[in-house]
Amino acid sequence: MISALYGEAVHACGIKYGLAHQPAVVTELLSMYAKLGDIDFAHFLFGGMHERNLLSWNSIVPGYVQNGLAYKGLNAFSDMQVAVHGYAIKTGFGFDVSLTNALISMHFNCAHTDAGHLLFESMPMRSVVSWNAVITGYRNNNINEEVMNMFHLMIMEGQKPNFVTLLNILHVCMQQPGAWADKSNVTVWNAIMSVHVQSESPKHAVTSFIEMLRMQHEPDYVTVLTVISACVQLSSLTLAQSVMPFIIHKGFEKDLLLSNSVMDLYARCGYLTIARKMFDDMKIKGVVSWSAMINGYSIHGNAEAALDLFSHMKCSGLKPDDVTFVSILSACSHAGRFS
């Protein structure tokens, strides 16, 4: 069984590689120590954090409760509320652009389109993110006419659109017959699927892929990579396995990025033997390759295999990144609950 000694060893390794100061890593560390019963050290780590996010608060509060310190948990929860309120008062809702952008998105996500638009209109300064928040909000609420109106207004006011803006407009054009002149262009389909994946709507990405095939357009490398990404979000092997013959036919299986995505999918779905065979067969392994396999072991509770592979990674000369380190910490944390 993994004991606190393993956790401390990984912690020391993180310090060695300069990763122990990163918020995501510190959060995993304090969560691990809390689960191992060392709440005092978890409290020490939390107190030393320069940046605290929702995850760090959500780790320390139950940590206190699970270690019989319910009163400290309540105090920490109260402190969290005070911190959030204090930040809102200090920055000012009407003047902080980032905070206002987040509020606009919140209103649109709750279908309060009028409130979101009114807040946008009241902004003394607007960034491209502000415009995207409104345009995306209208698109998600299927108010396509307002999407195009806001886009035209954005151009008239001299705000340069970015990738997110154009993908939103592209999505609307694809929904309207005749609105897009070259619907046979595979790049157009790739862009549509990409925006669905980026917005964590993998089912819509798969629907676009099926429609693309129905119109007898041949997928390319980017199409396949996007579909695999959607499969990872869905944790579904069925579609990925149907795409595999095409991947092999085109020789894409030799591509490291695509191989990493497929291996990650197998690992996340619990097919660790297949994922490990893919990993072992790779002639070139990047940090992402190692991290994906280690994470696969971690999320399925095989801490020993995760640590063993982590050791081999260090011996190979590759430097682990924060994703690798968080996966190892997570593995130790889960195993430590049974120590």
Contacts in CASP RR format, 6 or more apart in sequence:
PFRMAT RR
TARGET T0000
AUTHOR 0000-0000-0000
METHOD contacts of the structure
MODEL  1
MISALYGEAVHACGIKYGLAHQPAVVTELLSMYAKLGDIDFAHFLFGGMH
ERNLLSWNSIVPGYVQNGLAYKGLNAFSDMQVAVHGYAIKTGFGFDVSLT
NALISMHFNCAHTDAGHLLFESMPMRSVVSWNAVITGYRNNNINEEVMNM
FHLMIMEGQKPNFVTLLNILHVCMQQPGAWADKSNVTVWNAIMSVHVQSE
SPKHAVTSFIEMLRMQHEPDYVTVLTVISACVQLSSLTLAQSVMPFIIHK
GFEKDLLLSNSVMDLYARCGYLTIARKMFDDMKIKGVVSWSAMINGYSIH
GNAEAALDLFSHMKCSGLKPDDVTFVSILSACSHAGRFS
1 335 0 8 1.000
1 336 0 8 1.000
1 338 0 8 1.000
1 339 0 8 1.000
2 303 0 8 1.000
2 304 0 8 1.000
2 307 0 8 1.000
2 331 0 8 1.000
2 332 0 8 1.000
2 335 0 8 1.000
2 336 0 8 1.000
2 339 0 8 1.000
3 336 0 8 1.000
3 339 0 8 1.000
4 36 0 8 1.000
4 38 0 8 1.000
4 336 0 8 1.000
4 339 0 8 1.000
6 303 0 8 1.000
6 307 0 8 1.000
6 332 0 8 1.000
6 335 0 8 1.000
7 32 0 8 1.000
7 36 0 8 1.000
7 329 0 8 1.000
7 332 0 8 1.000
10 307 0 8 1.000
10 325 0 8 1.000
10 328 0 8 1.000
10 329 0 8 1.000
10 332 0 8 1.000
11 20 0 8 1.000
11 29 0 8 1.000
13 314 0 8 1.000
13 325 0 8 1.000
14 20 0 8 1.000
14 25 0 8 1.000
14 325 0 8 1.000
17 319 0 8 1.000
17 320 0 8 1.000
17 325 0 8 1.000
19 25 0 8 1.000
19 320 0 8 1.000
19 321 0 8 1.000
19 322 0 8 1.000
19 325 0 8 1.000
20 26 0 8 1.000
20 29 0 8 1.000
22 322 0 8 1.000
23 49 0 8 1.000
23 51 0 8 1.000
23 52 0 8 1.000
23 53 0 8 1.000
23 56 0 8 1.000
24 55 0 8 1.000
24 322 0 8 1.000
24 326 0 8 1.000
25 322 0 8 1.000
25 325 0 8 1.000
25 326 0 8 1.000
25 329 0 8 1.000
26 45 0 8 1.000
26 49 0 8 1.000
26 56 0 8 1.000
27 53 0 8 1.000
27 55 0 8 1.000
27 56 0 8 1.000
27 59 0 8 1.000
28 325 0 8 1.000
28 326 0 8 1.000
28 329 0 8 1.000
28 330 0 8 1.000
28 333 0 8 1.000
29 42 0 8 1.000
29 45 0 8 1.000
29 329 0 8 1.000
30 42 0 8 1.000
30 45 0 8 1.000
30 46 0 8 1.000
30 56 0 8 1.000
30 59 0 8 1.000
30 60 0 8 1.000
31 42 0 8 1.000
31 59 0 8 1.000
31 63 0 8 1.000
31 329 0 8 1.000
31 333 0 8 1.000
32 329 0 8 1.000
32 332 0 8 1.000
32 333 0 8 1.000
32 336 0 8 1.000
33 39 0 8 1.000
33 41 0 8 1.000
33 42 0 8 1.000
33 45 0 8 1.000
34 42 0 8 1.000
34 59 0 8 1.000
34 60 0 8 1.000
34 62 0 8 1.000
34 63 0 8 1.000
34 64 0 8 1.000
34 66 0 8 1.000
34 67 0 8 1.000
35 63 0 8 1.000
35 66 0 8 1.000
35 333 0 8 1.000
35 336 0 8 1.000
35 337 0 8 1.000
36 333 0 8 1.000
36 336 0 8 1.000
36 339 0 8 1.000
37 67 0 8 1.000
39 63 0 8 1.000
39 64 0 8 1.000
39 67 0 8 1.000
39 69 0 8 1.000
42 59 0 8 1.000
42 60 0 8 1.000
42 63 0 8 1.000
43 60 0 8 1.000
46 52 0 8 1.000
46 56 0 8 1.000
46 59 0 8 1.000
46 60 0 8 1.000
49 56 0 8 1.000
52 83 0 8 1.000
57 76 0 8 1.000
57 77 0 8 1.000
57 80 0 8 1.000
60 73 0 8 1.000
60 76 0 8 1.000
61 73 0 8 1.000
61 76 0 8 1.000
61 77 0 8 1.000
61 80 0 8 1.000
63 69 0 8 1.000
63 73 0 8 1.000
64 70 0 8 1.000
64 72 0 8 1.000
64 73 0 8 1.000
64 76 0 8 1.000
65 73 0 8 1.000
88 99 0 8 1.000
91 99 0 8 1.000
92 99 0 8 1.000
93 99 0 8 1.000
93 100 0 8 1.000
93 103 0 8 1.000
94 100 0 8 1.000
94 122 0 8 1.000
94 123 0 8 1.000
95 124 0 8 1.000
97 123 0 8 1.000
97 125 0 8 1.000
97 126 0 8 1.000
97 127 0 8 1.000
97 129 0 8 1.000
97 130 0 8 1.000
98 129 0 8 1.000
100 119 0 8 1.000
100 123 0 8 1.000
100 130 0 8 1.000
101 127 0 8 1.000
101 129 0 8 1.000
101 130 0 8 1.000
101 133 0 8 1.000
103 116 0 8 1.000
103 119 0 8 1.000
104 116 0 8 1.000
104 119 0 8 1.000
104 120 0 8 1.000
104 130 0 8 1.000
104 133 0 8 1.000
104 134 0 8 1.000
105 133 0 8 1.000
105 136 0 8 1.000
105 137 0 8 1.000
107 113 0 8 1.000
107 115 0 8 1.000
107 116 0 8 1.000
107 119 0 8 1.000
108 116 0 8 1.000
108 133 0 8 1.000
108 134 0 8 1.000
108 136 0 8 1.000
108 137 0 8 1.000
108 138 0 8 1.000
108 140 0 8 1.000
108 141 0 8 1.000
109 137 0 8 1.000
109 140 0 8 1.000
111 141 0 8 1.000
113 137 0 8 1.000
113 138 0 8 1.000
113 141 0 8 1.000
113 143 0 8 1.000
113 146 0 8 1.000
116 134 0 8 1.000
117 134 0 8 1.000
120 126 0 8 1.000
120 130 0 8 1.000
120 133 0 8 1.000
120 134 0 8 1.000
123 130 0 8 1.000
126 159 0 8 1.000
128 159 0 8 1.000
128 160 0 8 1.000
128 161 0 8 1.000
128 162 0 8 1.000
128 165 0 8 1.000
131 150 0 8 1.000
131 154 0 8 1.000
131 159 0 8 1.000
131 161 0 8 1.000
131 165 0 8 1.000
132 162 0 8 1.000
132 164 0 8 1.000
132 165 0 8 1.000
132 168 0 8 1.000
134 150 0 8 1.000
135 147 0 8 1.000
135 150 0 8 1.000
135 151 0 8 1.000
135 154 0 8 1.000
135 165 0 8 1.000
135 168 0 8 1.000
135 169 0 8 1.000
136 164 0 8 1.000
136 168 0 8 1.000
136 199 0 8 1.000
138 144 0 8 1.000
138 146 0 8 1.000
138 147 0 8 1.000
138 150 0 8 1.000
139 147 0 8 1.000
139 168 0 8 1.000
139 171 0 8 1.000
139 172 0 8 1.000
144 172 0 8 1.000
144 175 0 8 1.000
144 176 0 8 1.000
147 168 0 8 1.000
147 169 0 8 1.000
147 172 0 8 1.000
148 169 0 8 1.000
148 172 0 8 1.000
151 161 0 8 1.000
151 165 0 8 1.000
151 168 0 8 1.000
151 169 0 8 1.000
154 161 0 8 1.000
154 165 0 8 1.000
155 161 0 8 1.000
161 169 0 8 1.000
164 195 0 8 1.000
166 191 0 8 1.000
167 191 0 8 1.000
167 192 0 8 1.000
167 194 0 8 1.000
167 195 0 8 1.000
167 198 0 8 1.000
168 195 0 8 1.000
170 180 0 8 1.000
170 188 0 8 1.000
170 191 0 8 1.000
170 192 0 8 1.000
170 195 0 8 1.000
171 192 0 8 1.000
171 195 0 8 1.000
172 179 0 8 1.000
173 179 0 8 1.000
173 180 0 8 1.000
174 180 0 8 1.000
174 183 0 8 1.000
174 188 0 8 1.000
174 192 0 8 1.000
180 188 0 8 1.000
182 188 0 8 1.000
183 215 0 8 1.000
184 215 0 8 1.000
184 217 0 8 1.000
186 212 0 8 1.000
186 217 0 8 1.000
186 218 0 8 1.000
186 219 0 8 1.000
186 220 0 8 1.000
186 223 0 8 1.000
187 222 0 8 1.000
189 208 0 8 1.000
189 209 0 8 1.000
189 212 0 8 1.000
189 217 0 8 1.000
189 223 0 8 1.000
190 220 0 8 1.000
190 222 0 8 1.000
190 223 0 8 1.000
190 226 0 8 1.000
192 208 0 8 1.000
193 205 0 8 1.000
193 208 0 8 1.000
193 209 0 8 1.000
193 223 0 8 1.000
193 226 0 8 1.000
193 227 0 8 1.000
193 230 0 8 1.000
194 205 0 8 1.000
194 222 0 8 1.000
194 226 0 8 1.000
196 202 0 8 1.000
196 204 0 8 1.000
196 205 0 8 1.000
196 208 0 8 1.000
196 230 0 8 1.000
197 205 0 8 1.000
197 226 0 8 1.000
197 229 0 8 1.000
197 230 0 8 1.000
197 233 0 8 1.000
200 233 0 8 1.000
202 229 0 8 1.000
202 230 0 8 1.000
202 231 0 8 1.000
202 233 0 8 1.000
202 234 0 8 1.000
203 230 0 8 1.000
203 234 0 8 1.000
205 226 0 8 1.000
205 227 0 8 1.000
205 229 0 8 1.000
205 230 0 8 1.000
206 227 0 8 1.000
206 230 0 8 1.000
206 234 0 8 1.000
206 239 0 8 1.000
209 219 0 8 1.000
209 223 0 8 1.000
209 226 0 8 1.000
209 227 0 8 1.000
209 230 0 8 1.000
212 219 0 8 1.000
212 223 0 8 1.000
213 219 0 8 1.000
219 227 0 8 1.000
219 246 0 8 1.000
221 250 0 8 1.000
221 252 0 8 1.000
221 255 0 8 1.000
221 258 0 8 1.000
224 243 0 8 1.000
224 246 0 8 1.000
224 247 0 8 1.000
224 250 0 8 1.000
224 252 0 8 1.000
224 258 0 8 1.000
225 257 0 8 1.000
225 258 0 8 1.000
225 261 0 8 1.000
227 239 0 8 1.000
227 240 0 8 1.000
227 243 0 8 1.000
228 240 0 8 1.000
228 243 0 8 1.000
228 258 0 8 1.000
228 261 0 8 1.000
228 262 0 8 1.000
228 265 0 8 1.000
229 261 0 8 1.000
230 239 0 8 1.000
231 237 0 8 1.000
231 239 0 8 1.000
231 240 0 8 1.000
231 265 0 8 1.000
232 261 0 8 1.000
232 264 0 8 1.000
232 265 0 8 1.000
232 268 0 8 1.000
235 265 0 8 1.000
235 268 0 8 1.000
235 269 0 8 1.000
236 269 0 8 1.000
237 265 0 8 1.000
237 266 0 8 1.000
237 269 0 8 1.000
237 271 0 8 1.000
240 262 0 8 1.000
240 265 0 8 1.000
244 262 0 8 1.000
246 252 0 8 1.000
247 253 0 8 1.000
247 258 0 8 1.000
247 262 0 8 1.000
252 258 0 8 1.000
253 259 0 8 1.000
253 262 0 8 1.000
256 282 0 8 1.000
256 284 0 8 1.000
256 286 0 8 1.000
256 289 0 8 1.000
259 278 0 8 1.000
259 282 0 8 1.000
259 289 0 8 1.000
260 286 0 8 1.000
260 288 0 8 1.000
260 289 0 8 1.000
260 292 0 8 1.000
262 278 0 8 1.000
263 275 0 8 1.000
263 278 0 8 1.000
263 279 0 8 1.000
263 289 0 8 1.000
263 292 0 8 1.000
263 293 0 8 1.000
264 275 0 8 1.000
264 292 0 8 1.000
264 295 0 8 1.000
264 296 0 8 1.000
266 272 0 8 1.000
266 274 0 8 1.000
266 275 0 8 1.000
266 278 0 8 1.000
267 275 0 8 1.000
267 292 0 8 1.000
267 293 0 8 1.000
267 295 0 8 1.000
267 296 0 8 1.000
267 297 0 8 1.000
267 299 0 8 1.000
267 300 0 8 1.000
268 296 0 8 1.000
268 299 0 8 1.000
270 296 0 8 1.000
270 300 0 8 1.000
272 296 0 8 1.000
272 297 0 8 1.000
272 300 0 8 1.000
272 302 0 8 1.000
272 305 0 8 1.000
275 292 0 8 1.000
275 293 0 8 1.000
275 296 0 8 1.000
276 293 0 8 1.000
279 285 0 8 1.000
279 289 0 8 1.000
279 292 0 8 1.000
279 293 0 8 1.000
282 289 0 8 1.000
285 316 0 8 1.000
285 318 0 8 1.000
286 318 0 8 1.000
287 318 0 8 1.000
287 319 0 8 1.000
287 320 0 8 1.000
287 321 0 8 1.000
287 324 0 8 1.000
288 323 0 8 1.000
290 309 0 8 1.000
290 310 0 8 1.000
290 313 0 8 1.000
290 316 0 8 1.000
290 318 0 8 1.000
290 320 0 8 1.000
290 324 0 8 1.000
291 320 0 8 1.000
291 321 0 8 1.000
291 323 0 8 1.000
291 324 0 8 1.000
291 327 0 8 1.000
293 309 0 8 1.000
294 306 0 8 1.000
294 309 0 8 1.000
294 310 0 8 1.000
294 313 0 8 1.000
294 324 0 8 1.000
294 327 0 8 1.000
294 328 0 8 1.000
294 331 0 8 1.000
295 323 0 8 1.000
295 327 0 8 1.000
296 306 0 8 1.000
296 327 0 8 1.000
297 303 0 8 1.000
297 305 0 8 1.000
297 306 0 8 1.000
297 309 0 8 1.000
297 331 0 8 1.000
298 306 0 8 1.000
298 327 0 8 1.000
298 328 0 8 1.000
298 330 0 8 1.000
298 331 0 8 1.000
298 334 0 8 1.000
299 330 0 8 1.000
301 331 0 8 1.000
301 334 0 8 1.000
301 335 0 8 1.000
302 331 0 8 1.000
303 331 0 8 1.000
303 332 0 8 1.000
303 334 0 8 1.000
303 335 0 8 1.000
306 327 0 8 1.000
306 328 0 8 1.000
306 331 0 8 1.000
307 328 0 8 1.000
307 331 0 8 1.000
307 332 0 8 1.000
310 320 0 8 1.000
310 324 0 8 1.000
310 328 0 8 1.000
313 320 0 8 1.000
313 324 0 8 1.000
314 320 0 8 1.000
320 328 0 8 1.000
END
